[in-house]
Amino acid sequence: MFIKIILVVAFFGVAIAIGLGSRKVARSVEGFVLGGRKVGPWLSAFSYGTSYFSAVIFIGYAGQFGWKFGIAASWIGIGNAILGSLLAWWVLGPRVRRMSQRLQAQTMPDFLGKRYHSRAIRICAALIVFVFLIPYTASVYNGLSRLFQASFGIPFEWCVAAMAVVTCIYVVFGGYMATALNDFVQGIVMLVGIVAVVWAVLTGHGGFASALAQMAQVSDPASGAPAGIFASLFGPDAANLVAVIILTSLGTWAMPQMVSKFYAIKDVPALRKGAFISTAFALVVAGGSYFLGGFGRLFAGQIAYSDGAATGAVGAGTPLFDSIIPTMLQGLPDILVGIVVVLVLSASMSTLSSLVLTSSSTLTLDLIKGNLVKRMDERRQLIWMRVLLVVFIVISAVIAIVQYQNSLAFIAQLMGISWGALAGAFLGPFVWGLYLKRVSRAAVWASFGFGIGLTLLNLATGLIGSSIVCGALTMLASLLIVPLVSLFSKPAVAAETLWEKEGEAE
């Protein structure tokens, strides 16, 4: 316990110190939101990766999908690295960097509003960001706090409060640069921690070959899955595995807190270097997390199961997915448990800081400024962003506590709702808006309507069932809807300077 407490206190101390030390950069709006657009490749890549992978991945997704797909869950991590990181940086990065600078766009709604010359699109996008980032933020609290509760015996509510306070301090003072610097430190902790934990768990089962042989003996009579299927290359449900890969990988192409890393990086050469750093980070962190979760069924006798009595419970005989990874870690040496606690704390704090910064800046710059408050100088904008940042943290913390006390949804479902709605609404308008001149406003509204509408319909009626599958469908549909609707509607006029060739002056 002493080791764990020392590691956590040291982590909090470093995070706050970085926040206080970054105050000079955060004195302007562009400095607070984007670090002055001068962030280097290492900080940008680690910030991208740590914002991408939080307790939602390590605790929620790795546990749930490792149980459902077995070793095949490792494909999710590979998809995150190739599609969610490498291709996102290669395909989107350079063009986003140039076009966002030429448009002087600082947020996703700002970009969409200026690209399509529509104040209404900008306002609507800002509302979508605010509403649908809340469940994602709540899921980040949830995953971290479950591990803290298991490791320290601290009530869930106190875990949420501590995380919220520390995040508030360093983001309010240091803005984007404090977040990026903390992300770098936290990313190093995540890399070391994942490698150490995977090695320790496999060693506890006689090494990789022995653990894999044990997995080959596992079956699931309830679902009819035969022995060996959970140790196979594609697992028992390849179709749903593909849906998860799409949701967790393609979604990054239009998530506001991820795309902002391309706005902030200092130049295009830094983007090329950052692409490889980000991909390597994703392979280790995401690949390692899902690979670890793939061995979850070896701990079937120790995992808590739902009795189906609580509201939202999945039914008797089904494990509490959010408890699988914490259960796998219980037998590790104290020093490793301490490292894991700091690992998940690092992953969660970095994602949370990115989410709240995105939400507060979006509301201030895209909704309040010029609409609710007509005249807002730079000083007042900074005040509004800092106040809203605190408000957003409090709202998401309350939702996380209510969700925990009432068992409303598992972590994976919360993230699926958020990613499905946001990426389903923004993916087509954002990606096609970077490459095609003839995208219409009608196509943007159609994508917004379908992405949000299908997400809410599925949430209310269960029409599609899984929020994961629903999210993947909204993303793919957005990519099809935008060009199709644009064929039959008037295009929004785009300035020719947005389409200048590669290599021209920044």
Summary of the structure (lengths in Angstrom):
residues: 506
radius of gyration: 21.8
end to end distance: 52.5
largest distance: 67.7
contacts: 1991
relative contact order: 0.18
helix: 78%
strand: 2%
